[in-house]
Each structure stands twice: as structure tokens, then as C-alpha cells.
Amino acid sequence: MPVSKSKRSRYTPPPPKKAPPSSKWYVGAVLACFALGVLIIIGNYILLTNPSNWLLVTGLVLILVGFIASMWMR
């Protein structure tokens, strides 16, 4: 009769290491993109008598960059 292998002989890989948290400058850059985009959009409509479409697009792009960058934060 064959001898069964012991459960102790099985290889158990080590658990995967966690990635380190994002640095403080990265978090600050993401928040700055959000804040600057919102300020540009608000300033475009409040401060200027003739709102510019380019300022609106710039603000939206900054918010989008901040959103995409925030998905990579840990």
C-alpha cells in the first residue's frame, strides 16, 4: 500500500508584500489638481465678465487629472 504524503511537505508561498503608501507630495499634488481646477472654474464665472471656454476646459482637465491620479494612490 502506498504511503500518503504528509501535509507538511506542501510548499506554501509567502504572502505577497503590501505596497508602501503614497508619498505626501503625491497626495498633495492630487489635492492641488482638484482645488486648482475648481478654483479656475469658479473664478471663470464669478470674476470674469466674459467667461472663457478655455478656462472651463482647463479646469475640467485639471479635475480629470486629479481623479485619474487619485486612482493610483495607496
Residue frames as qw, qx, qy, qz and C-alpha x, y, z in Angstrom:
[[0.000, 0.892, 0.452, 0.000, 0.00, 0.00, 0.00],
 [0.417, 0.510, -0.046, 0.751, 1.49, 3.42, -0.97],
 [0.364, -0.476, -0.446, 0.664, 2.33, 5.87, 1.76],
 [0.132, 0.898, 0.356, 0.222, 0.46, 9.17, 1.60],
 [0.411, 0.373, -0.184, 0.811, 2.42, 12.37, 1.67],
 [0.294, -0.534, -0.529, 0.590, 2.27, 14.46, 4.78],
 [0.132, 0.923, 0.338, 0.130, 0.55, 17.85, 4.62],
 [0.398, -0.814, 0.143, 0.399, 3.72, 19.42, 5.98],
 [0.576, -0.120, 0.517, 0.622, 5.65, 18.69, 2.82],
 [0.358, 0.772, 0.453, 0.264, 3.50, 21.01, 0.73],
 [0.375, 0.049, 0.003, 0.926, 5.09, 24.27, -0.32],
 [0.036, -0.868, -0.477, 0.134, 3.26, 27.33, 0.93],
 [0.428, 0.485, 0.054, 0.761, 4.40, 30.53, -0.76],
 [0.225, -0.305, -0.418, 0.825, 4.90, 33.56, 1.46],
 [0.193, 0.815, 0.516, -0.178, 2.07, 36.11, 1.46],
 [0.452, 0.596, 0.186, 0.638, 2.51, 38.95, -1.02],
 [0.344, -0.285, -0.287, 0.848, 4.04, 42.11, 0.41],
 [0.126, 0.875, 0.446, -0.141, 1.85, 45.17, 0.64],
 [0.448, 0.559, 0.104, 0.690, 2.83, 48.17, -1.41],
 [0.304, -0.272, -0.375, 0.832, 4.03, 51.16, 0.64],
 [0.145, 0.824, 0.480, -0.263, 1.61, 54.09, 1.00],
 [0.448, 0.728, 0.183, 0.485, 1.82, 57.02, -1.39],
 [0.453, -0.065, -0.242, 0.856, 4.21, 59.79, -0.50],
 [0.026, -0.693, -0.446, 0.566, 2.90, 63.06, 0.90],
 [0.017, 0.418, -0.312, -0.853, 3.88, 65.09, -2.16],
 [0.064, -0.161, -0.848, -0.501, 1.78, 62.82, -4.39],
 [0.099, -0.636, -0.743, 0.184, -1.28, 63.24, -2.20],
 [0.078, -0.651, -0.129, 0.744, -0.68, 66.99, -2.16],
 [0.003, -0.203, 0.576, 0.792, -0.37, 67.11, -5.94],
 [0.076, -0.404, -0.869, -0.274, -3.66, 65.25, -6.38],
 [0.121, -0.731, -0.554, 0.380, -5.47, 67.58, -3.98],
 [0.104, -0.524, 0.147, 0.833, -3.88, 70.60, -5.66],
 [0.007, 0.083, 0.741, 0.667, -5.18, 69.45, -9.06],
 [0.121, -0.617, -0.777, -0.033, -8.70, 69.15, -7.66],
 [0.183, -0.734, -0.326, 0.567, -8.57, 72.51, -5.88],
 [0.128, -0.378, 0.343, 0.850, -6.97, 74.42, -8.75],
 [0.003, 0.260, 0.799, 0.543, -9.48, 73.01, -11.24],
 [0.146, -0.721, -0.670, 0.098, -12.42, 74.02, -9.07],
 [0.208, -0.673, -0.110, 0.701, -10.96, 77.48, -8.42],
 [0.124, -0.136, 0.537, 0.824, -10.40, 78.07, -12.14],
 [0.071, -0.471, -0.788, -0.389, -13.99, 77.11, -12.97],
 [0.217, -0.776, -0.512, 0.298, -15.46, 79.21, -10.16],
 [0.245, -0.553, 0.100, 0.790, -13.19, 82.14, -10.98],
 [0.165, 0.140, 0.668, 0.712, -14.15, 81.90, -14.63],
 [0.137, -0.631, -0.676, -0.355, -17.80, 82.58, -13.87],
 [0.359, -0.802, -0.376, 0.294, -17.53, 84.89, -10.86],
 [0.386, -0.592, 0.112, 0.699, -14.53, 87.10, -11.59],
 [0.215, -0.047, 0.563, 0.797, -14.65, 87.45, -15.36],
 [0.445, 0.429, 0.192, -0.763, -17.35, 89.46, -17.10],
 [0.724, 0.434, -0.341, -0.412, -16.92, 87.42, -20.26],
 [0.778, -0.313, 0.543, -0.043, -16.43, 83.72, -19.30],
 [0.305, 0.585, -0.673, -0.335, -13.95, 81.82, -21.44],
 [0.965, 0.044, -0.111, -0.232, -14.49, 78.29, -22.68],
 [0.631, 0.442, -0.556, 0.311, -10.75, 77.61, -22.48],
 [0.151, -0.439, 0.621, -0.631, -10.71, 78.29, -18.74],
 [0.835, -0.115, 0.204, -0.498, -13.64, 75.92, -18.31],
 [0.910, 0.280, -0.307, -0.001, -11.84, 73.20, -20.28],
 [0.334, 0.517, -0.623, 0.482, -8.62, 73.82, -18.31],
 [0.454, -0.367, 0.511, -0.631, -10.45, 73.46, -15.01],
 [0.933, 0.028, 0.068, -0.351, -12.19, 70.27, -16.11],
 [0.765, 0.414, -0.462, 0.170, -8.92, 68.78, -17.35],
 [0.054, 0.500, -0.654, 0.564, -7.25, 69.51, -14.00],
 [0.703, -0.213, 0.394, -0.552, -10.11, 67.84, -12.16],
 [0.947, 0.232, -0.150, -0.165, -9.86, 64.84, -14.50],
 [0.516, 0.506, -0.598, 0.346, -6.09, 64.60, -13.95],
 [0.269, -0.420, 0.613, -0.614, -6.65, 64.71, -10.20],
 [0.867, -0.046, 0.194, -0.457, -9.30, 61.99, -10.43],
 [0.879, 0.343, -0.332, 0.024, -7.11, 59.69, -12.53],
 [0.300, 0.520, -0.635, 0.486, -4.12, 60.28, -10.27],
 [0.513, -0.377, 0.478, -0.605, -6.22, 59.53, -7.19],
 [0.959, 0.039, -0.081, -0.267, -6.96, 56.05, -8.51],
 [0.738, 0.363, -0.477, 0.309, -3.24, 55.22, -8.27],
 [0.188, -0.626, 0.488, -0.578, -2.93, 56.39, -4.65],
 [0.647, -0.137, -0.742, 0.106, -2.41, 53.81, -1.95]]
